[in-house]
Amino acid sequence: MASTFDLLLKGGTVVNHDGIGVRDVAIRGGRIAAIGQIDQSLAGEVIDAKGLHVLPGVIDTQVHFREPGLEHKEDLETGSRGAVLGGVTAVFEMPNTKPLTTTAERLADKVARARNRMFCDFAFYVGGTRENIDQIPQLERLEGSAGIKVFMGSSTGDLLVDDEASLDRIIGALRRRAAFHSEDEARLIARMDVRRPGDPSSHPEWRDEEAAIISTRRLVRLAEKHKRRVHVLHVSTAAEMAFLAEHKDWASVEVTPHHLTLVAPECYETLGTYAQMNPPVRDEHHRRAIWEGLAAGVVDVLGSDHAPHTREEKDHAYPASHSGMTGVQTLVPIMLDHVNAGRLSLERFVDLTSHGPQRLFGIRGKGRIAVGYDADLTVVDLGREEVIVDEQVASRAGWTPYHGKRVKGWPIGTFVRGRRVMWDGEIIGPAHGAPVGFLEGL
């Protein structure tokens, strides 16, 4: 007798819009075909998921996979290996590559490089610049486009847009939600002498709370002027979280696992430049405010801001050391550890990593465990304890700031459009990554 379903996940605890409960999930043709109590004889393949939690596929909406031009740090293949090993089924990748992703041709090149070479699905941000403002409405809608990304403060790359006239024109041209690195460049330049050579703990003193809030106030003012949707990446300060809580009409909020987990000055004492990020990891006052914003619903999504650099680049004496750390592979275990510690619910984690991205960015057919949606699933063991170590890291960078950290909660399986691409730490090839679809795409 022919099978009704291609694959059946049997007896797992499903977490979706309907709550948490033991349900079977049946897959056919890469999509979810049925949810409930399903006869396993109807499936060609059955996976015993008893004792495991089945989540909607985790979507990491901020990664830097460095290709083209910076493949000594990472490439699309190695970055996506880390993603699926960590339970991530889709990523939005950033435009600060070499050359910069600022034209239709360069976006198409990235999509061609990624298709059937990345293990997870993907979309790529296009850098918003002074030169491509007139093309923004078209660039936002191309295949594989996650929308527009703007750097208001300098970070890795050459995409800085720091004058208000250009920002005003870019925001006015938007049709989709656009993402912003929000730090005030003028203040960063004026405060360079705050940096203490050889002392990375001065990084958050230089890139201070005021640099962040000045920029975010400007961004939100322009968004409200034009009635355009803006997404504030990696919010790291108490002042921003309080301000954004009062300005949710047009602005959405991302936070990162490292700003929720690491804290100054201890992280700089133990990790040195390996804790150096833009915006910086700050003290407990700011970390507590981020958690409070998360609990209050101000925070919309989690992004890892996976930004790998080689050990050689990180080992330069501060401030010549590069800002960035790996994160896509550790997002799920770090945040499940917080779930187990009672800092957030499993449902809230799912909202931040699946429902939230789908809702904010209009992702088509992903982000929920529901009949008719892509069978993107992240299967986790909430009771499994592991120690994160550098040797596990698939990134070409080969290190993690969480080396030696014991966590409770671990990704066991990653399914992308119905195919099992990772199970219990092993990648099951070949790669079949494809562009994420958007409701506002062409």
C-alpha positions as CSV (number, residue, x, y, z in Angstrom):
1,M,0.0,0.0,0.0
2,A,1.3,3.4,-0.9
3,S,2.2,5.7,2.0
4,T,0.0,8.7,2.7
5,F,2.9,10.6,4.2
6,D,6.6,10.8,3.5
7,L,7.6,11.2,7.1
8,L,6.0,11.1,10.5
9,L,7.4,12.5,13.7
10,K,5.7,10.4,16.3
11,G,5.0,11.2,19.9
12,G,6.9,14.5,20.3
13,T,5.7,17.4,22.4
14,V,4.7,20.1,19.8
15,V,5.0,23.8,20.6
16,N,2.9,26.0,18.3
17,H,0.1,28.6,18.2
18,D,-2.2,26.0,19.8
19,G,0.0,25.6,22.9
20,I,2.1,22.7,24.0
21,G,1.0,19.1,23.8
22,V,2.0,15.6,22.6
23,R,1.1,15.4,18.9
24,D,2.3,13.6,15.8
25,V,3.5,15.7,12.8
26,A,3.1,14.3,9.4
27,I,5.0,15.6,6.3
28,R,4.3,15.2,2.6
29,G,6.0,17.0,-0.3
30,G,8.1,19.1,2.0
31,R,5.1,20.6,3.9
32,I,3.2,19.8,7.0
33,A,0.3,17.6,6.0
34,A,-1.4,16.6,9.3
35,I,-1.1,17.2,13.1
36,G,-2.6,15.0,15.8
37,Q,-2.7,11.2,16.5
38,I,-1.7,9.6,13.3
39,D,-1.3,5.9,12.4
40,Q,2.4,5.3,11.8
41,S,1.6,2.7,9.1
42,L,0.5,5.7,6.9
43,A,4.1,7.0,6.7
44,G,7.1,5.9,4.6
45,E,9.4,6.9,7.4
46,V,8.7,7.2,11.1
47,I,10.9,9.1,13.7
48,D,10.3,8.4,17.3
49,A,10.2,11.9,18.9
50,K,9.0,10.7,22.3
51,G,10.5,12.8,25.1
52,L,11.6,15.5,22.6
53,H,10.0,18.9,21.9
54,V,9.2,19.8,18.3
55,L,9.4,23.5,17.6
56,P,8.7,25.5,14.5
57,G,12.0,25.9,12.6
58,V,14.2,28.6,14.2
59,I,14.8,31.6,12.0
60,D,18.0,33.6,12.7
61,T,17.4,37.0,11.2
62,Q,20.9,38.4,11.6
63,V,24.0,36.5,10.5
64,H,27.2,37.5,8.7
65,F,28.5,34.6,6.6
66,R,31.2,36.7,5.0
67,E,30.9,35.4,1.4
68,P,32.0,36.8,-1.0
69,G,35.4,38.3,-0.2
70,L,36.0,37.3,3.4
71,E,35.9,33.5,3.2
72,H,38.9,33.1,5.4
73,K,36.5,33.9,8.3
74,E,33.4,32.1,7.0
75,D,31.5,31.1,3.9
76,L,27.9,30.3,3.1
77,E,28.5,26.6,3.3
78,T,30.3,26.6,6.7
79,G,28.0,29.2,8.2
80,S,25.0,27.1,7.2
81,R,26.6,24.0,8.7
82,G,26.8,25.8,12.0
83,A,23.2,26.9,11.6
84,V,21.7,23.5,11.1
85,L,23.9,21.9,13.8
86,G,22.4,24.5,16.1
87,G,18.8,23.8,15.1
88,V,18.4,26.9,12.8
89,T,16.4,26.3,9.6
90,A,16.7,29.7,7.9
91,V,18.9,32.7,8.1
92,F,18.9,36.4,7.0
93,E,22.5,37.2,6.0
94,M,24.0,40.7,6.1
95,P,25.4,42.8,3.2
96,N,28.8,43.9,4.5
97,T,30.7,41.5,2.2
98,K,33.4,42.3,-0.4
99,P,32.0,43.5,-2.7
100,L,29.1,45.0,-0.7
101,T,25.6,43.6,-1.5
102,T,24.1,46.8,-2.8
103,T,22.8,46.0,-6.3
104,A,20.5,43.5,-7.9
105,E,23.4,41.7,-9.6
106,R,25.3,41.2,-6.3
107,L,22.2,39.9,-4.6
108,A,21.6,37.5,-7.5
109,D,25.2,36.3,-7.2
110,K,24.7,35.5,-3.5
111,V,21.5,33.7,-4.2
112,A,23.3,31.6,-6.9
113,R,26.2,30.8,-4.5
114,A,23.8,29.7,-1.8
115,R,21.2,27.7,-3.6
116,N,21.7,23.9,-2.9
117,R,25.0,24.8,-1.2
118,M,23.7,26.1,2.1
119,F,22.1,23.5,4.4
120,C,19.5,25.9,5.6
121,D,17.2,28.3,3.7
122,F,18.3,31.9,3.3
123,A,17.6,35.5,2.5
124,F,20.1,38.3,2.0
125,Y,19.8,41.9,3.1
126,V,20.7,44.6,0.6
127,G,22.8,47.4,1.9
128,G,21.0,50.8,1.8
129,T,23.4,53.5,0.6
130,R,23.3,57.0,-0.8
131,E,23.9,55.6,-4.2
132,N,21.1,53.1,-4.5
133,I,18.2,55.0,-2.9
134,D,16.2,55.2,-6.1
135,Q,16.5,51.4,-6.6
136,I,15.3,50.5,-3.0
137,P,11.7,49.7,-3.9
138,Q,12.9,47.2,-6.5
139,L,15.8,45.8,-4.4
140,E,13.4,45.0,-1.6
141,R,11.3,42.8,-3.7
142,L,13.8,40.6,-5.6
143,E,14.2,36.9,-5.1
144,G,16.1,36.2,-1.9
145,S,16.0,39.8,-0.6
146,A,15.3,40.1,3.1
147,G,14.9,43.8,2.6
148,I,17.2,46.8,3.2
149,K,19.9,47.0,5.9
150,V,21.5,50.4,6.9
151,F,24.5,51.0,9.1
152,M,24.0,54.3,11.0
153,G,27.2,53.7,12.9
154,S,30.5,52.3,11.6
155,S,31.0,48.6,12.1
156,T,32.7,45.8,10.0
157,G,32.5,46.9,6.3
158,D,31.9,50.2,4.3
159,L,28.2,50.7,4.4
160,L,28.0,53.7,6.7
161,V,25.1,56.2,6.2
162,D,25.5,58.8,9.0
163,D,23.9,62.0,7.6
164,E,20.3,62.7,8.3
165,A,19.5,63.9,4.8
166,S,20.5,60.5,3.3
167,L,18.7,58.6,6.1
168,D,15.6,60.6,5.5
169,R,15.7,59.7,1.8
170,I,16.4,56.0,2.4
171,I,13.5,55.7,4.9
172,G,11.2,57.6,2.7
173,A,11.9,55.1,-0.2
174,L,11.2,52.0,1.9
175,R,8.2,49.7,1.2
176,R,9.2,46.8,3.4
177,R,10.5,46.7,7.0
178,A,14.2,47.7,7.0
179,A,16.9,46.8,9.5
180,F,19.2,49.3,11.1
181,H,22.5,49.2,13.1
182,S,21.8,52.1,15.3
183,E,24.8,54.0,16.8
184,D,25.6,57.7,16.3
185,E,28.7,58.0,14.2
186,A,29.5,61.6,15.2
187,R,29.6,60.6,18.9
188,L,31.7,57.5,18.2
189,I,34.2,59.7,16.4
190,A,34.2,62.4,19.1
191,R,34.9,59.7,21.8
192,M,37.7,57.7,20.2
193,D,40.1,59.0,22.9
194,V,38.0,57.1,25.5
195,R,39.4,53.9,24.2
196,R,42.3,52.6,26.3
197,P,44.9,50.7,24.3
198,G,45.0,47.1,25.3
199,D,41.9,47.3,27.4
200,P,38.7,46.0,25.7
201,S,36.6,46.8,28.8
202,S,36.8,50.4,27.5
203,H,34.8,49.4,24.4
204,P,31.4,50.0,26.1
205,E,32.7,53.3,27.5
206,W,33.5,54.4,24.0
207,R,30.4,53.1,22.3
208,D,28.2,54.3,25.2
209,E,24.5,54.3,25.9
210,E,24.3,57.9,24.6
211,A,25.7,56.9,21.2
212,A,22.9,54.3,20.9
213,I,19.9,56.4,22.1
214,I,20.8,59.4,20.0
215,S,20.8,57.3,16.9
216,T,17.6,55.3,17.8
217,R,15.7,58.5,18.5
218,R,16.6,59.9,15.1
219,L,15.7,56.6,13.4
220,V,12.3,56.4,15.0
221,R,11.6,60.1,14.4
222,L,12.2,59.6,10.6
223,A,10.2,56.3,10.6
224,E,7.2,58.1,12.2
225,K,7.6,61.0,9.8
226,H,7.4,58.7,6.7
227,K,5.2,56.1,8.3
228,R,7.7,53.4,7.4
229,R,8.6,50.1,9.3
230,V,12.0,50.0,10.9
231,H,13.7,47.2,12.8
232,V,16.3,48.2,15.4
233,L,19.0,45.5,15.5
234,H,20.8,44.2,18.6
235,V,19.3,46.7,21.2
236,S,21.8,46.8,24.0
237,T,20.9,49.7,26.3
238,A,18.3,50.5,29.0
239,A,17.6,53.9,27.5
240,E,16.7,52.4,24.1
241,M,14.5,49.7,25.6
242,A,12.5,52.3,27.5
243,F,12.2,54.6,24.5
244,L,11.2,51.8,22.1
245,A,8.5,50.6,24.5
246,E,6.8,54.0,23.8
247,H,7.3,53.9,20.1
248,K,6.1,50.5,18.8
249,D,3.9,51.7,16.0
250,W,6.6,51.7,13.4
251,A,9.7,50.3,15.2
252,S,10.4,46.6,16.0
253,V,13.1,45.3,18.3
254,E,15.8,42.6,18.1
255,V,18.0,41.5,21.0
256,T,20.8,38.9,21.0
257,P,21.8,36.0,23.1
258,H,25.1,37.6,24.0
259,H,23.5,40.8,25.3
260,L,21.2,38.6,27.4
261,T,23.9,36.2,28.7
262,L,27.3,38.0,28.9
263,V,27.9,41.0,31.2
264,A,30.6,43.6,31.7
265,P,33.1,43.9,33.2
266,E,33.4,40.2,33.9
267,C,33.2,39.2,30.2
268,Y,36.1,41.4,29.3
269,E,38.1,40.0,32.2
270,T,37.6,36.4,31.1
271,L,37.3,36.7,27.3
272,G,39.2,39.9,26.5
273,T,38.7,41.0,22.9
274,Y,36.7,37.8,22.3
275,A,33.8,39.6,24.0
276,Q,34.2,42.6,21.8
277,M,31.0,43.4,19.7
278,N,29.3,46.3,18.2
279,P,27.2,47.5,20.0
280,P,29.1,46.3,23.1
281,V,28.2,43.9,25.8
282,R,27.4,46.2,28.8
283,D,26.9,46.0,32.5
284,E,24.2,44.3,34.6
285,H,22.0,47.5,34.5
286,H,21.6,47.2,30.8
287,R,21.3,43.4,30.7
288,R,18.5,43.5,33.3
289,A,16.7,46.2,31.2
290,I,16.9,43.9,28.1
291,W,15.4,41.0,30.0
292,E,12.7,43.3,31.3
293,G,11.9,44.5,27.8
294,L,11.7,40.9,26.7
295,A,9.3,40.0,29.5
296,A,7.2,43.0,28.7
297,G,6.8,42.1,25.0
298,V,8.8,45.1,23.7
299,V,11.3,42.6,22.1
300,D,10.0,41.1,18.8
301,V,12.8,38.7,17.7
302,L,16.1,37.2,18.7
303,G,19.0,37.3,16.3
304,S,22.4,35.8,16.9
305,D,24.4,38.5,15.1
306,H,26.8,35.7,14.2
307,A,29.9,37.7,13.1
308,P,32.9,35.5,12.9
309,H,36.5,36.6,12.9
310,T,39.7,34.5,13.0
311,R,41.7,34.2,16.2
312,E,44.4,36.3,14.6
313,E,42.0,39.1,14.0
314,K,40.6,38.9,17.6
315,D,44.1,38.7,19.1
316,H,45.2,42.1,17.9
317,A,45.6,44.5,20.8
318,Y,42.4,46.6,21.5
319,P,41.2,48.7,19.7
320,A,42.9,47.1,16.6
321,S,41.0,43.9,17.4
322,H,37.9,43.1,15.3
323,S,34.4,43.3,16.7
324,G,32.3,40.2,16.4
325,M,31.7,36.6,17.6
326,T,30.2,33.4,16.4
327,G,26.6,32.8,17.5
328,V,24.3,31.0,15.0
329,Q,25.2,27.5,16.3
330,T,24.8,28.5,20.0
331,L,21.6,30.5,19.8
332,V,19.3,27.6,20.5
333,P,21.3,25.9,23.4
334,I,22.1,29.3,25.1
335,M,18.4,30.4,25.0
336,L,17.1,26.9,26.0
337,D,19.4,27.1,29.0
338,H,17.6,30.4,29.9
339,V,14.3,28.6,29.4
340,N,15.3,25.9,31.8
341,A,16.5,28.5,34.3
342,G,13.0,30.1,34.2
343,R,13.9,33.4,32.6
344,L,11.5,32.9,29.7
345,S,8.9,30.4,28.6
346,L,9.4,27.9,25.8
347,E,6.4,29.5,24.1
348,R,8.1,32.9,24.3
349,F,11.3,31.5,22.8
350,V,9.3,30.1,19.9
351,D,7.6,33.5,19.4
352,L,11.0,35.2,19.3
353,T,12.6,32.8,16.9
354,S,9.7,31.6,14.6
355,H,6.4,33.4,14.9
356,G,8.0,36.8,15.4
357,P,10.2,36.7,12.3
358,Q,7.3,35.4,10.2
359,R,5.0,38.2,11.5
360,L,7.6,41.1,11.2
361,F,9.0,40.3,7.8
362,G,6.0,38.6,6.1
363,I,7.8,35.3,5.5
364,R,5.7,33.1,3.3
365,G,4.9,29.6,4.5
366,K,7.3,29.4,7.5
367,G,7.4,30.2,11.2
368,R,4.5,28.0,12.4
369,I,3.8,24.3,12.8
370,A,0.5,24.3,10.8
371,V,-0.9,22.3,7.9
372,G,0.2,23.8,4.6
373,Y,3.3,25.4,6.0
374,D,6.9,24.3,5.1
375,A,8.0,21.4,7.3
376,D,10.7,23.4,9.0
377,L,11.2,21.9,12.4
378,T,13.7,22.3,15.3
379,V,13.6,19.2,17.5
380,V,15.2,19.8,21.0
381,D,15.8,17.8,24.1
382,L,15.1,20.2,27.0
383,G,16.6,17.8,29.6
384,R,19.9,17.2,27.8
385,E,23.0,18.8,29.4
386,E,26.0,19.5,27.3
387,V,29.2,21.6,27.6
388,I,29.7,24.0,24.7
389,V,33.3,23.8,23.4
390,D,35.3,25.3,20.6
391,E,35.7,21.9,18.9
392,Q,32.0,21.7,18.2
393,V,32.0,24.9,16.2
394,A,31.4,24.5,12.5
395,S,32.3,28.1,11.7
396,R,35.6,28.6,9.9
397,A,36.5,30.9,12.8
398,G,36.6,27.8,15.1
399,W,35.8,29.4,18.4
400,T,32.8,30.4,20.6
401,P,32.6,32.9,23.5
402,Y,30.7,30.2,25.4
403,H,33.6,27.6,25.4
404,G,33.3,25.6,28.6
405,K,29.8,26.7,29.4
406,R,27.4,24.0,30.6
407,V,23.9,24.3,29.3
408,K,20.6,22.4,29.7
409,G,18.6,22.1,26.5
410,W,20.1,20.9,23.2
411,P,19.1,20.8,19.5
412,I,18.6,17.2,18.4
413,G,17.2,17.5,14.9
414,T,16.8,20.1,12.1
415,F,14.3,19.6,9.3
416,V,14.2,22.0,6.3
417,R,11.2,21.7,4.0
418,G,10.6,18.1,5.2
419,R,14.2,16.9,4.9
420,R,16.1,15.8,7.9
421,V,19.4,17.8,7.6
422,M,20.8,17.3,11.1
423,W,20.2,14.6,13.7
424,D,22.1,14.3,17.0
425,G,25.1,16.3,15.9
426,E,25.5,14.8,12.4
427,I,24.7,16.6,9.2
428,I,22.7,14.5,6.7
429,G,23.5,15.8,3.2
430,P,23.3,16.9,0.6
431,A,22.6,20.6,1.0
432,H,19.3,21.8,-0.5
433,G,19.0,25.4,0.8
434,A,16.6,27.7,-1.1
435,P,15.6,31.3,-0.9
436,V,13.0,32.2,1.7
437,G,9.8,33.6,0.2
438,F,8.1,36.9,1.3
439,L,4.6,38.1,1.0
440,E,6.0,41.4,-0.3
441,G,8.4,39.9,-2.7
442,L,7.9,39.7,-6.5
